[in-house]
C-alpha cells in the first residue's frame, strides 16, 4: 500500500537557487584597493644580493614575499600573469636539494598558494619547468598532505 502523500512541505523548497546558471561570484569589498601583486624589483633584489644571508635564505625570503603578495582576489589577469612569472623565476632559482628546506619554512596558507602556482605552471609549461614543478609538488605533498591539494582544487580564488 502507498503512503500518504498529502504532505506538501517538501514543495516549499526553492530548488532554483541551486541551479548553476544562477550562480553569482562573491564580491570582495569594493572599498578596498585591489592587490597589485608582488614587487618585481624587490624579488630580483632578493635573488641577486649576496651579503648578509646565504643563497638559500634569500631564495626562501623571495619565495615568501611572492606568496605573501599573491594577487589571489584580483580580477586583473595581467597582474596574475606577472605574479606567475615571478613565482616561476623564484621556483626555478631554487635547486632541488634546497626545496625541502624552502617548503619547511612556509606555513600552511603559503603552501596552498604555492600549490596553486604549481598547478598554474602546469597549465603553461616552459622549457624544463615541468620536471622542476613536479619536484616541488612532491615536496609540498610530503609536508602538507592531500589536504593541500584538495583545498587548492576546490578554492574558487585563482592565482
N, C-alpha and C positions, 0 to 999 in steps of 0.2 A: 504494500500500500504506500502511496506517496505521502510526503509530509505536508503540513500546512504551509502554503506559500503566500498567505495573505500578508505576511510581514514585509513591508516595503522599505524598511530603514536603510537597507543597503543601497537603495536608489538615490539617496541624498548625497552621495559622494560625487564630487565633480571630477570625473576621470579625464577630462580635457586638460586639466592642469598638469598632467604627467606626460602630455604629448610633446615629443621632441621639437616640433615645429613652433611651439610656444615658448621655448627656452630663451631667456634673456640673460646675458652675461652680467655678473655682478659689477656694479660701478664702484670703482675706488674713489676716494674722496677727491672731488673736483677742485677743492680749495688748495690741495697740496700741489706743489710743483712736481712734475714727473721726473723720475730719476734719469740722470743723463748718462749713467754708466761709469765704468772705471776710467781714470785719467791715464791716457796713453803715456804721457811724459813721466809720470810717477812710476809706472810699471817698467818702462825702459831704463829709468834710473836705478831701480832695484836690480834689474838684470845686468846692468853694465858696471856698477860700482864694485870695487874690490876691498877697500879698507873696512875696518871695524867688524864685519861679520864674515863668516865662511860663505862659500858659494852656495851651499845648500840652505843656509839661513836666509840669504837674500832671495833665493827662489821661492822658499816657503812664504816669506813675507809678501812677495809679489803675488803668489797664489792666493793668500788670504785677502789681500787688498782687492784683487779682481773679484773674488767671490763675495766680499763684503759689499761691493758697489755694483753687484749684478743688477741689470735693469729688468727684474722679473715682472714688475707691474707696468712697465712701459708698453705702449702700443706702437711705438715708432720702430719699424723693422730695421731701419738703418742703424739705430743705436744698438739694437740687439746683435746685428751682424758685426758691428765694430767690436762689441764686447766679446763675441765668439772668436774673432781673430786674435784679440789679446789673450784670451784664455788658451787658445791653441798655441800661441807663441810661448806662453809660460809653461804649459804642459810638455811641449816638445823640448824645452830647455832643461827640464829635469831628467836626469839619467835614470835608467831602470833600477840601478842599485839604490838610488835615493828616494824612490817612490814610496816605499813603506814608511820611512821617517816623515815624509811630507803628509801622507794620509793620516798618520797617527797624531799629527799636530793640529788637525782640523776637528771642529766639533760636528755634531750631527747635522745641523742645518747647512753648514758649509759642504759637508759630504753630499747632501741631497742636491744642492745647487751644482756641485761639481759633476755629479752623475747626470744631471740634466744637460750640462755642456758636453759630456761624453757622448750621450745619445744624439745630440745635435751635431756633433762632429762626425758621427757615423752616417748622418744624412748626406753630408757633402764631404767625402774624404779627399784629402790631398795626398801628394806623393809621400809615402812612408808613415802617414799618420794613423792608419787603421791598426797596425800592429801595436803601436805605442798606446793608442786608446784602449785596445783590448787588455793590455797590461795594467793600465790604470783601472779599468773596470774590475779586473781580478783583485787588485789590492783593496779597492773600496768595498767590494763584496765581502772580502775576508774580514774587514773591520766592522762594517755597518750591517752586513747580512742582507737577507732577502727583503726586509722591510724597507730598505733604502730604494730598491728597485720598484717596489710596489708604490711607495709614496711618489716617486718620480712619474711613473706611468699613469697614475690616477690624478695627478695635480693638473688643474686647469691652467695655471700660470706657466707660461713657456718662457724659455730664455732665447 
